[in-house]
Amino acid sequence: MIGILGAGSLGRLWAALLPQDQVAFLPRPDADPAPALLSYSFESIQGSQRSLALPWLQQPDDLSLLLVTTKAGDTLTALQHWLPKIPESVPIVLFQNGLGSQQAVADTSPQRPILAASTTEGANRPDPNRLVHAGSGETWVGALTPRARPELPGVVAQLATTGLVVHAEDQILVRLWQKLVVNAGINPFTAILDCPNGDILANDFFQRHIDPLCREIAGLMAAEGIGDPTAGELRQRIETVARNTARNTSSMRGDILNRRTTEIDFINGYLVQLGQRLDIPTPVNQLLTDRVKQLSPHKESEEFPDGQSPFEDLHPHRG
Ligand SMILES: NC(=O)c1ccc[n+]([C@@H]2O[C@H](COP(=O)([O-])OP(=O)(O)OC[C@H]3O[C@@H](n4cnc5c(N)ncnc54)[C@H](OP(=O)(O)O)[C@@H]3O)[C@@H](O)[C@H]2O)c1
């Protein structure tokens, strides 16, 4: 049985595409009474629809694989509830964006086969019980702990039964960094400016900060031994993705709009923390982290009780 911890957009996507008699969700510990089935409709990338009813697993004794599809900030807590009940031989694949949460899990359980995945598949839930596979992409999976290395081919084979494109990745940290660069250069700007990805490019705030941001990231990557890209190359990569996804709403902007906690601590916030460890200043990452945090629901109501946004000056062209 393949278990899925985190029954949100990405978890429901993998669940919908894996063999239906071999997949189940792990409930939240506070789910009371624990329901028997999770029902939802699935809209495929081609637009066809089907209804699913998948079990909530109460006893994870016969798991062959665990996919963790919680948000980065929930991952360690969610896993800590289940780890004592899951045999140490079961491979665990972490699907979180950003960096930091994966290392926290691997550090907690270095003896387990822990893997990380980086995916460009896109899924969302326009209604709570409707899952849309909105964008097709590719998924790379690699070992985080030594014990995961021999498991990698089997894990990739199990994930590939979905029909999605899944690759084994020897350099999964490099792959996660490549996505982190793009997320760090697009997501906070879209959240702060409250605009789709493409609209950041011409904005003064983006223009002012993108070069120093890329210099900070290039310095951190060089210090960490993650390739040696120039700041110019990073800017080009960020702007290309922003142009290619011009009408998309980033997950960070979506989280702010839906009053959910963002993953900023694992994107620009991760880069700030890494800078502190390496003694490399990261003022632009700090600025972006602070501003996104100020937009989060509790902060906003605490600090701006009259509903005034501190970022009005960033929208000179908004009608
Ligand atoms: N969606 C995508 O297309 C996509 C693509 C690439 C990468 N990712 C990454 O994948 C991760 C998940 O994204 P998502 O869009 O699927 O987020 P999501 O829709 O918010 O799903 C996260 C799920 O985790 C559940 N959860 C939180 N704490 C839990 C706990 N302690 N125990 C069990 N379940 C818990 C949440 O439950 P509640 O609903 O009850 O809060 C929610 O259903 C993120 O790191 C994201 O960046 C997503």
The ligand as an SDF file (V2000), in Angstrom:
LIG
                    3D

 48 52  0  0  0  0  0  0  0  0999 V2000
   -0.0390   21.9420   -5.8510 N   0  0  0  0  0  0  0  0  0  0  0  0
    0.9550   21.8770   -6.7340 C   0  0  0  0  0  0  0  0  0  0  0  0
    0.7140   21.9290   -7.9520 O   0  0  0  0  0  0  0  0  0  0  0  0
    2.3890   21.7130   -6.2960 C   0  0  0  0  0  0  0  0  0  0  0  0
    3.3770   21.5450   -7.2810 C   0  0  0  0  0  0  0  0  0  0  0  0
    4.7060   21.3980   -6.8770 C   0  0  0  0  0  0  0  0  0  0  0  0
    5.0410   21.4010   -5.5370 C   0  0  0  0  0  0  0  0  0  0  0  0
    4.0610   21.5790   -4.6070 N   0  0  0  0  0  0  0  0  0  0  0  0
    4.4710   21.5720   -3.2000 C   0  0  0  0  0  0  0  0  0  0  0  0
    3.8360   20.4760   -2.5600 O   0  0  0  0  0  0  0  0  0  0  0  0
    3.5110   20.7980   -1.2030 C   0  0  0  0  0  0  0  0  0  0  0  0
    2.0030   20.6150   -0.9980 C   0  0  0  0  0  0  0  0  0  0  0  0
    1.3360   21.5600   -1.8410 O   0  0  0  0  0  0  0  0  0  0  0  0
   -0.2460   21.5430   -2.0460 P   0  0  0  0  0  0  0  0  0  0  0  0
   -0.5320   22.5450   -3.0970 O   0  0  0  0  0  0  0  0  0  0  0  0
   -0.7280   20.1460   -2.2300 O   0  0  0  0  0  0  0  0  0  0  0  0
   -0.7190   22.1090   -0.6230 O   0  0  0  0  0  0  0  0  0  0  0  0
   -2.1380   21.9350    0.0550 P   0  0  0  0  0  0  0  0  0  0  0  0
   -3.1820   21.8370   -1.0020 O   0  0  0  0  0  0  0  0  0  0  0  0
   -2.2540   22.9940    1.0870 O   0  0  0  0  0  0  0  0  0  0  0  0
   -2.0450   20.5110    0.7610 O   0  0  0  0  0  0  0  0  0  0  0  0
   -1.3800   20.2760    1.9700 C   0  0  0  0  0  0  0  0  0  0  0  0
   -2.2060   19.2950    2.7530 C   0  0  0  0  0  0  0  0  0  0  0  0
   -1.5060   18.8940    3.9200 O   0  0  0  0  0  0  0  0  0  0  0  0
   -2.4610   18.7140    4.9340 C   0  0  0  0  0  0  0  0  0  0  0  0
   -1.8330   18.7410    6.2650 N   0  0  0  0  0  0  0  0  0  0  0  0
   -1.3280   19.8030    6.9400 C   0  0  0  0  0  0  0  0  0  0  0  0
   -0.8700   19.4090    8.1470 N   0  0  0  0  0  0  0  0  0  0  0  0
   -1.1010   18.0700    8.2300 C   0  0  0  0  0  0  0  0  0  0  0  0
   -0.8660   17.0950    9.2380 C   0  0  0  0  0  0  0  0  0  0  0  0
   -0.2830   17.4130   10.4060 N   0  0  0  0  0  0  0  0  0  0  0  0
   -1.2310   15.8030    8.9890 N   0  0  0  0  0  0  0  0  0  0  0  0
   -1.8170   15.4770    7.8160 C   0  0  0  0  0  0  0  0  0  0  0  0
   -2.0770   16.3630    6.8260 N   0  0  0  0  0  0  0  0  0  0  0  0
   -1.7190   17.6480    7.0280 C   0  0  0  0  0  0  0  0  0  0  0  0
   -3.4200   19.8640    4.7310 C   0  0  0  0  0  0  0  0  0  0  0  0
   -4.6290   19.5860    5.3820 O   0  0  0  0  0  0  0  0  0  0  0  0
   -5.7750   20.7160    5.5310 P   0  0  0  0  0  0  0  0  0  0  0  0
   -6.3630   20.8660    4.1630 O   0  0  0  0  0  0  0  0  0  0  0  0
   -6.6960   20.0880    6.5070 O   0  0  0  0  0  0  0  0  0  0  0  0
   -5.0820   21.9440    6.0210 O   0  0  0  0  0  0  0  0  0  0  0  0
   -3.5500   19.8670    3.2070 C   0  0  0  0  0  0  0  0  0  0  0  0
   -4.5830   19.0020    2.8090 O   0  0  0  0  0  0  0  0  0  0  0  0
    3.9850   22.2500   -1.0180 C   0  0  0  0  0  0  0  0  0  0  0  0
    5.2780   22.2650   -0.4730 O   0  0  0  0  0  0  0  0  0  0  0  0
    4.0090   22.8080   -2.4330 C   0  0  0  0  0  0  0  0  0  0  0  0
    4.9030   23.8870   -2.5740 O   0  0  0  0  0  0  0  0  0  0  0  0
    2.7450   21.7270   -4.9510 C   0  0  0  0  0  0  0  0  0  0  0  0
  1  2  1  0
  2  3  2  0
  2  4  1  0
  4  5  1  0
  4 48  2  0
  5  6  2  0
  6  7  1  0
  7  8  2  0
  8  9  1  0
  8 48  1  0
  9 10  1  0
  9 46  1  0
 10 11  1  0
 11 12  1  0
 11 44  1  0
 12 13  1  0
 13 14  1  0
 14 15  2  0
 14 16  1  0
 14 17  1  0
 17 18  1  0
 18 19  2  0
 18 20  1  0
 18 21  1  0
 21 22  1  0
 22 23  1  0
 23 24  1  0
 23 42  1  0
 24 25  1  0
 25 26  1  0
 25 36  1  0
 26 27  1  0
 26 35  1  0
 27 28  2  0
 28 29  1  0
 29 30  1  0
 29 35  2  0
 30 31  1  0
 30 32  2  0
 32 33  1  0
 33 34  2  0
 34 35  1  0
 36 37  1  0
 36 42  1  0
 37 38  1  0
 38 39  2  0
 38 40  1  0
 38 41  1  0
 42 43  1  0
 44 45  1  0
 44 46  1  0
 46 47  1  0
M  CHG  2   8   1  16  -1
M  END
$$$$
